[in-house]
C-alpha cells in the first residue's frame, strides 16, 4: 500500500512539472547569500551574470541589492517588484538603459549605475524622490530628463566622465546637494543659476572646456572645495580675487581653487 502511494505521488509530481515550487526553491537558494549581512541584503557581485536570475524578483523583502561587476546588458520590468529597496548597486555592468519601472522603487535612497553604457536616463527616475545619492559616472550621457528636478533630497550627484556640454537644468533644482562632480565632461559654461545650490560644499569641474566662470559661484558660501583643473579659463569674474590662492573675500571655508588653463 505504501509503495503504491509513493508511486502515485511520483506521478503527480511529474504531471506538475517544474513550476512555482522549483522556482521557490531557487529563490530560497538565493536567500542563502543574504544570511551573512542580514536577511534584507543580497550581493551577487562578480558572478559573471549576463542576466539577473528570475527568482531574484521574488525576494520582495530586499532592502539592499548589489549586482555590480557582472555582464548585465538590461534589467527586466520585474525589478519594480522590489519595492522595499533602499540601495541598488549596478556599477560595472554593460547596461545601455534603465527600465522605466525603476521609477516604482519609491523608497530608493542610493543608486549606483556608474561604469555602464547609458546614453539616457528614464524620466521615471524622477519619481524616486527619496534618493540621496546618485552616481551616473562613466557613461555616455549628454543630458538628463527634466523630471530629475523632483529629486530635492539628493545630496550627492556624480556625473563625471560623460558627454555633457552644458549643465542639465534639473540640477539647479536639487537644492540639497552638498557634493557635485562634473569632471571630465565637455562643459563649455555654467549658468548663473548655480547660485541656487546654497548647500554645496564640494564642486568638481576639472577636465572640461570652461572658458569663464559665472558670478553666481560667489554666492556659494558653504563651498569648501572648488576644483577647476585642466580647463581653458583665462579670466575670473570681477568679484573673484585675482590671486587664486587667496579666496577669503569669497568664502573663508574654501580649501582649494585650482585654475590651470591649457
Residue, then its C-alpha position, 0 to 999 in steps of 0.5 A: x500500500x505504501x509503495x503504491x502511494x509513493x508511486x502515485x505521488x511520483x506521478x503527480x509530481x511529474x504531471x506538475x512539472x517544474x513550476x512555482x515550487x522549483x522556482x521557490x526553491x531557487x529563490x530560497x537558494x538565493x536567500x542563502x547569500x543574504x544570511x551573512x549581512x542580514x536577511x534584507x541584503x543580497x550581493x551577487x557581485x562578480x558572478x559573471x551574470x549576463x542576466x539577473x536570475x528570475x527568482x531574484x524578483x521574488x525576494x520582495x523583502x530586499x532592502x539592499x541589492x548589489x549586482x555590480x561587476x557582472x555582464x548585465x546588458x538590461x534589467x527586466x520590468x520585474x525589478x519594480x517588484x522590489x519595492x522595499x529597496x533602499x540601495x541598488x548597486x549596478x556599477x560595472x555592468x554593460x547596461x545601455x538603459x534603465x527600465x522605466x519601472x525603476x521609477x516604482x522603487x519609491x523608497x530608493x535612497x542610493x543608486x549606483x549605475x556608474x561604469x555602464x553604457x547609458x546614453x539616457x536616463x528614464x524620466x521615471x527616475x524622477x519619481x524616486x524622490x527619496x534618493x540621496x545619492x546618485x552616481x551616473x559616472x562613466x557613461x555616455x550621457x549628454x543630458x538628463x530628463x527634466x523630471x530629475x528636478x523632483x529629486x530635492x533630497x539628493x545630496x550627492x550627484x556624480x556625473x563625471x566622465x560623460x558627454x555633457x556640454x552644458x549643465x542639465x537644468x534639473x540640477x539647479x533644482x536639487x537644492x540639497x546637494x552638498x557634493x557635485x562632480x562634473x569632471x571630465x565632461x565637455x562643459x563649455x559654461x555654467x549658468x548663473x543659476x548655480x547660485x541656487x545650490x546654497x548647500x554645496x560644499x564640494x564642486x568638481x569641474x576639472x577636465x572640461x572646456x570652461x572658458x569663464x566662470x559665472x558670478x553666481x559661484x560667489x554666492x556659494x558660501x558653504x563651498x569648501x572645495x572648488x576644483x577647476x583643473x585642466x580647463x581653458x579659463x583665462x579670466x575670473x569674474x570681477x568679484x573673484x580675487x585675482x590671486x587664486x590662492x587667496x579666496x577669503x573675500x569669497x568664502x573663508x571655508x574654501x580649501x582649494x581653487x585650482x585654475x590651470x588653463x591649457 
